[in-house]
Amino acid sequence: EAVMAHVGTKPDAQTGLIQSLWELKDGQVVRQLAAYTHDAQRDLVAAQDEDGASWSYAYSHHLVTRYTDRTGRGMNLEYDGTGPNAKAVREWSDDGSFALKLEWDRNIRLTYVTDALGGETWHYYDIEGYTYRIIHPDKLQEWFFRDDAKNVTRHVHTDGTTDDYIYDIDGNLQTHTRADGSRVHFEYDRLHRLTGIRDAEGGVWKRDYDAQGHLTEEVDPLGHKTEYAYDKAGRPVRITDAKGGTKLMSYTPRGRLASLTDCSGKTRRWTYDDRGRLATDVDPAGHVTRHLYSLQEEEVASRAQGSLPNLSGRLHEMVLPDGTREQTLHDPEGRMLSYVDGLGRRTHYSYTRAGLVSGRIDAEGHSLKYQWDLLGRLVELQNENGSRHSFRYDPAGRLLEKTDFARRTTQYRYEESTGWLVEVAAGGSAVRLQADAMGRMIERSVGHQTEHFAFDRNGRMIEAINSDARLEWFYDPAGNLTREHQHDLEAGRTAIWQHRYDVLNQRVATIRPDGHATRWLTYGSGHVHGLLLDGQDIVGFERDDLHREVLREQRNGLTQQLRYDNVGRRLEQQVMRSRTNATDTLQLHRSYSYDKAGQLIAIGDSRHGNLDYRYDPLGRLVEVNSRFGREMFAFDPAGNIVDPESTTTGERIPAARLLDNLLRAYAGTRYRHDEHGNVVERVCNGRATTFAWDGFGRLSSATDEDGTHTAFTYDPMGRRISKRSRDSITRFGWDGDTLAFESTQSIAGEREDEGRGWSVHYVHEPRSFAPLIQLRQAHAIALGKTPDVREIMADNGGAYDIEQDPLWNGELQPGQRSFEKDEIAFYQCDHLGTPRDLTDHEGRVAWSAQYKAWGEAREVISEAGRRAGLANPIRFQGQYFDAETGLHYNRYRYYDPASGRYVSRDPLGLAGGLNLYAYVGNNPVRGIDPLGLVDINLFPHSEAIRASADNIPSPPGTFTVGSHGGPNIMTDTALKGITPAQMAQRIKAHPSYTEGQKVQLMSCETGKGTDPYAQKLANELNAPVEAPDKLLWIWPNGAHKPAGRKADGSMDTADPGVWHTFNPKP
């Protein structure tokens, strides 16, 4: 075994009690690791960490009566006696929060636990102290049945559902029967190591180990194998994936990960200081990020100057590869007190006496304030305008009511017998919810609208139905989506999607509903180097050592070259002809300049002209200079865009505040909202447009002043599937969350089943919403008629035969398609993935656009482009321009480029930011929001914690993932386990994630142990992952804290958790 360090102890000469711990090297003392102080009664009264910060303890008769964390925040205890058998009967923090009172029944084995607000939980236990019944404050009950070894064999939940468990003779769990009746089976070797899992759908997952107990092999249900090898110290040094690709790891003498070489031979390296803290991070391209820590003498100097010191040993400064310095200040418990960006702009944070965040002061001096109840639940949020958002809970901690900044109230009703959320009422309407035994939403309805959802035994969604569409999903044994049927109920047509995967379970090919086929060519762990369409080479990519695109070769003879700066920002873009015999000399050159905070300050564009940008101290865009002239913007403290106002001398004066965040007038346009906060009328230049919304908050129609009416329909996933206006209809097809095609024809032509019209296929860049190519054809997409299963069965004597079903026997799947060379066009996008030019098959610019700051486009179409019918409705990533309304459809919402805001509230609530209408933090030249949402939230839709997790803000430069989890697992919305490799694929596919970006897991105990889930995910991503080692407690406002759990199920503040950062390592 490897020796990481030698530690020595220093005992007290008289008492023998340990006074300190020291690190030793070559027999010499290197540094003090900890110090301990005892009183005359030999009780520990202080424990000091290696940075000099101390925990303190107070006693009475050797019983702890008070203990504090390293900032002096304390918890207090009261006992029922003074002897060795005395029991703690009360606990409370210094401000009275998190108080608990314990009482024991005199007659039966029953403990009463009373919280700080008087809520009472009863715990029944057997003669050996095992709990068998819990009555919660809402009087709902849990029961636990155990075998002779005290293993739980049945758990009856508060809703009456049960989980059943069967164990082998050694106490290993063999079978878990879940509340919906599905079963998962486990098998072990003779050393009790888990060797196999048979999931509820029959998929078998295998594991094998070496003689030392190290995991050496994992095999998925398709037979794909991953192998692991270790050094003599038991550290993983090689991982071989199912494709044969190998990742190699090396370590420092003290066991820290020193390097990671991916399966493409690219190496990332780390160095550490003498205390084992990360010092440098060197990416495969040689870019160095440095981490600097405060020294004890700096702390002393700060205190002498009267300024707030950064505790010695804490991360103080991070130096990015371009020399930019970002500074942080933490208290001894690691709470961030301030953050200073590369331009010296400072944000301050404050905390309550219980350690909960109480306020934030931004770089302009505006305050955001939090107020908590005695149970640590957020009860009020006061934004920078002074407006309040309040929350009210029931005794069980479920959210009963919230009143937003616009003083609109939403009420939540729970089923009395189960505690499940069954109704959400707001603005005079109510959405009713129904869940299955696993708590998954299977039905929701409002007014006349109803949507149904179904899941397989592994918790994967397999069907979703509403009045306009029926969706079906089919998976292979490894959980890969192999087939999707999209039934348009109005048209009576079905789109069939088929997908193929490689041995790494990554999708590499798709056959679209009309027969067009895409195939991605990949190398290494899935990096794309080429695209085939209908078997023909379309685009080829070359990538650098960080696997970023540096060269793109298009079928139309154009080549795009990209260059980046040391921190990964795009510096230069060139598009030129690669064919030497070309007659035209198109050459696009675009350069980018940034300030020390990473803000884009200038673009030099040879085709569209130069642009200059200016920002306020909060990073909001306030001025743009372009060919459009000078655009200026102003915001109130809460981030609402308002008309810039100035005095007669031209000086800016403070703009009026929108206390309810509702924009009623901007740039000469007036807006009116309904009781849900949706825009229902817009008056621009004297012309009014009215908007109607359905019960689920989706725009259902728009009507112009001249009576032109445009209607929209959506599938159960909220994807828009049709747009009908005047005498034409456009139908849309989706590949996941990306728009895959649109097909337009006259209503009469569709009714008569004619193919007249036109269609456009869109293919996007890998793991992105940025468009890559479009395929435009002069006919509508002909989908097969949806078969009637009842007719099929009637023709077969009442039995269903899949071979007679056109959905499966190939009748509805057209043969291999091909395209004409003049039907394809290529997107040339800017740094945000916004289309700037569309080039035809000969490399000529057929369409181009000049954009105003917030996305309004001035389009130019060449004569050749007009003849070919070329057009482009795609704007910012994930946005589709509707000429009928002037709005951009943005998957879950509609965006108004004239005001730079959404016209409805964020369905994620406070998760998308405190301002539910703002677009990407009011900086449209830096960020994108292709879904109108934020990062990844995998908590079940039916659970209140999902809404709470939606309110968690991502720290600067960090990508956040929330879900249920544990040391070795994270789950999806259906509570199905997600392997680290699968999670890495999800993260990499998200448009907001960038290669190497730090990931934070909002998931319980995913950072617990020596080789937890977070460590494996870090290796898969080749990026640092931060995760907690305890349960993660999340409050409705997004505040969160890792800590243990007491016997009554409440948070144990005496058992605080720690956030650990795991560098790439399996």
Secondary structure, 3 states (H helix, E strand, C coil): CCCCCEEEEEECCCCCCEEEEEEEECCEEEEEEEEEEECCCCCEEEEECCCCCEEEEEEECCEEEEEECCCCCEEEEEECCCCCCCCEEEEEECCCCCCEEEEECCCCCEEEEEECCCCEEEEEECCCCCEEEEECCCCCEEEEEECCCCCEEEEECCCCCEEEEEECCCCCEEEEECCCCCEEEEEECCCCCEEEEECCCCCEEEEEECCCCCEEEEECCCCCEEEEEECCCCCEEEEECCCCCEEEEEECCCCCEEEEECCCCCEEEEEECCCCCEEEEECCCCCEEEEEECCHHHHHHHHHCCCCCCCCCCEEEEECCCCCEEEEEECCCCCEEEEECCCCCEEEEEECCCCCEEEEECCCCCEEEEEECCCCCEEEEECCCCCEEEEEECCCCCEEEEECCCCCEEEEEECCCCCCEEEEEECCEEEEEEECCCCCEEEEEECCEEEEEEECCCCCEEEEECCCEEEEEEECCCCCEEEEEEEECCCCEEEEEEEEECCCCCEEEEECCCCCEEEEEEECCCEEEEEEECCEEEEEEEECCCCCEEEEEECCCEEEEEEECCCCCEEEEEEEECCCCCCCCCEEEEEEEECCCCCEEEEEECCCCCEEEEECCCCCEEEEEECCEEEECEECCCCCEECCCECCCCCECCCCCCCCCCCCEECCEEEEECCCCCEEEEEECCEEEEEEECCCCCEEEEEECCCCEEEEEECCCCCEEEEEECCEEEEEEEECCEEEEEEEEEHHHHHCCCCCCEEEEEEECCCCCCEEEEEEECCCCCCEECCCHHHHHHCCCCCCCHHHCCCCCCCCCCCCCCCCHHHEEEEEECCCCCEEEEECCCCCEEEEEEECCCCCEEEEECHHHHHHCCCCCECCCCCEECCCCCCEEECCEEEECCCCEECCCCCCHHHHCCCCCECHHHCCCCCCCCCCCCCEECCCCCCHHHHHHHCCCCCCCEEEEECCEECCEEECCCCCEECHHHHHHHHHHCCCCCCCCEEEEECCCCCCCCCCHHHHHHHHHCCCEEEECCEEEECCCCCEEEEEECCCCCEEEEEECCEEEECCCC
